[in-house]
Amino acid sequence: MTNQKKPSRMQADVIAYCAKCKAEYCETELKNLDYNFQCPKDDQNGPHHLARVVKGPSGKFWLRIEKYLLAYEFSVTPKRWFKNWGGFFKGRAGRDLAIRFVILIVALNLASSLCDKVSIKLIFQNTIIIIIALFLMFDNLIVNTSIVFVSRFPANPLRSVLMTIFSFIQIIISYSIFYIIFPSVPMIVRHLPLEKLV
Ligand SMILES: [Zn+2]
């Protein structure tokens, strides 16, 4: 009988870490892993630092990535612009999703109708549509990743599930736009009035 070692989990320090300050506070026990705590350097009335018990250097690295996702969700995504557009979107994620849906349907409709006549204007319009679809898809993925894995505290779990499903439908619409536009690219290049561009 061979003397085989039992497989064991990777050994690493379990530490209380703040991603904002990049500060390690103390080592702790494994049972405290993933516990959120308030950073001592944070504002006691309105905490903004992402501080958690993590495992090893990779735990610290991914907590810093989570910090950027959270910052994107709370500051960068379009619904946060102009102070939530004067409060119109504050706590109203449904409105944001509905408006995105309308924008994507209009873009899909425009993409469908712009594939016949080849011109510089067509290329310009399709490029704008692709940029909008790409941005909305990127934004959707980042915000939903942050909601599910970082901020984590939905007003209601069922509401969050429905909104996530609706967001995935929007990603499908974005792909539909790419599928409509990109097959037309070889046709556009073939018929491009290159002599007028020179
Ligand atoms: Zn901190």
Residues whose N, C-alpha, C, O or C-beta is under 5 A from the ligand:
A	BS01	ZN	C18 K20 C21 C39 K41 H49
